[in-house]
Amino acid sequence: MNKVKLFFEERAFGVCSKLGEKLNFPIDSIRLFFIYSSFITLGSPVIIYTSLAMMMKVRKYLRKMNNPVLFD
């Protein structure tokens, strides 16, 4: 079970961890909320999660463009 958990944590976008840091809320609770609400509402939180992940990637990309590093 730990291997599966590590696999997903390494490849996840980090949306739940970022929300947990910003809201000062346990990350595990946020992950469970997304999982349970996805089953109850037939996947609509997956759309929210994906949009948040894309926003995070775009922000990271824009920050990288504004502050270029010579040896990246």
N, C-alpha and C positions, 0 to 999 in steps of 0.2 A: 504494500500500500504506500510506503514511503517513496518508492521509485516512481509511482504514478503521480504522487503529489509533487515531487521535485521536477518531474517532466513538465507538468503544467505550469508550475511557478516560474520555471526558466523561460518558457515560451509565451507566457501570457503578456498582455499589454501593460499591466500594472495599473489598471483603472481602479480596482478595488483598494489597492494599497495607497494610491494617491488620494482617493476619497477619504480613506481612514486617517491619513496624515492631516488633511485639510480640516476635517470635521472633528478630529480628536476622538475617533470612534474605533472600536476593535475591528481589524480587517476581516477576521473570520466571520463576524456577524454580518458584515456587508456582503461577503461572498455567499453566505447562506441565504441572505435575503434575495440576491440575484437568482440563485438556483431555485429556491422555492417559488418565487414569483414567476419565474419562467415556466414552471410546470403548471401553476394555477392559471396563468393568463395565456397559455399556449404560445409562449415565446416572444411576447412584445418587449420585455426587458432586454432581450438580446439585441434588439434594434437600438435601444438606449446605450447599452454597453459598447456596441460597435461605433456608434456616433461619438461617444466620449473618447474611445481609443483613437479614432481618426483625428479628433480635435487635438489630442495630446501629441500625436505624430506631426501634425501640421505646425503646432506651436514650437516643437523641438526643431523642426526643419527651418522655420523662420528665424529662430534664435541663432541657429548655426550660420545662416546666410548673413545675418547682421553682424556677427562676431566671428569672422573666418579665422581659422587657425592655420598657420603655415604648414605644419607637419601633421596632417590629419590622416 
